[in-house]
């Protein structure tokens, strides 16, 4: 079965495969002990196709992983979106999840901001504030013509040491399209206007490009059943 691989993965795969080949060369049959790591590296950089739901105003998950507790917090200061608290949905990716990141909504990239930081475990709430991150401000439009500001933040984790973001200022983006990747365990935060009810629950597994996180066309305070 052919496994699609993200282009960022080939250098790492080459290193793992080369080291594994040297292990076979110098240890003979014991080189088989390195095969699980090489196979895992290939699996880590897999880039499967996804079917993004249709529907105006939908915000989809930018990553595979587990939903952490929803909190109310201001968006990253470096984006210049103000300090009004927003609803934050956080998605934790372990080293076995697909790590390709996808646009949560369609719209225009209003700002991008990188901030260096620490490397706490990405499942900790303090990772959103203190860890290295790459933030994007996307302005989208709902059917009634209103403009809504969304922030999506790639956050490095305990093991992650490389955040790749392909977005540029002013770019028109499509919901569900690939826009980056984070290497080896990390987290993504999505900031939504308060009053928009999340359609996912804490602990739920989500798929990047497919699982609906929220519906921006919902009326403020409307409660709907989660969409898996």
HELIX and SHEET records of a PDB file:
HELIX    1   1 UNK A    7  UNK A    9  5                                   3    
HELIX    2   2 UNK A   10  UNK A   27  1                                  18    
HELIX    3   3 UNK A   28  UNK A   34  5                                   7    
HELIX    4   4 UNK A   35  UNK A   44  1                                  10    
HELIX    5   5 UNK A   77  UNK A   79  5                                   3    
HELIX    6   6 UNK A  127  UNK A  130  1                                   4    
SHEET    1   A 2 UNK A  58  UNK A  60  0                                        
SHEET    2   A 2 UNK A 212  UNK A 215 -1                                        
SHEET    1   B 4 UNK A  71  UNK A  73  0                                        
SHEET    2   B 4 UNK A  86  UNK A  93 -1                                        
SHEET    3   B 4 UNK A  65  UNK A  67 -1                                        
SHEET    4   B 4 UNK A 205  UNK A 206 -1                                        
SHEET    1   C 7 UNK A  71  UNK A  73  0                                        
SHEET    2   C 7 UNK A  86  UNK A  93 -1                                        
SHEET    3   C 7 UNK A 186  UNK A 192 -1                                        
SHEET    4   C 7 UNK A 147  UNK A 156 -1                                        
SHEET    5   C 7 UNK A 133  UNK A 141 -1                                        
SHEET    6   C 7 UNK A 107  UNK A 115 -1                                        
SHEET    7   C 7 UNK A 172  UNK A 173 -1                                        
SHEET    1   D 3 UNK A 100  UNK A 102  0                                        
SHEET    2   D 3 UNK A 178  UNK A 182 -1                                        
SHEET    3   D 3 UNK A 163  UNK A 165 -1                                        
END                                                                             
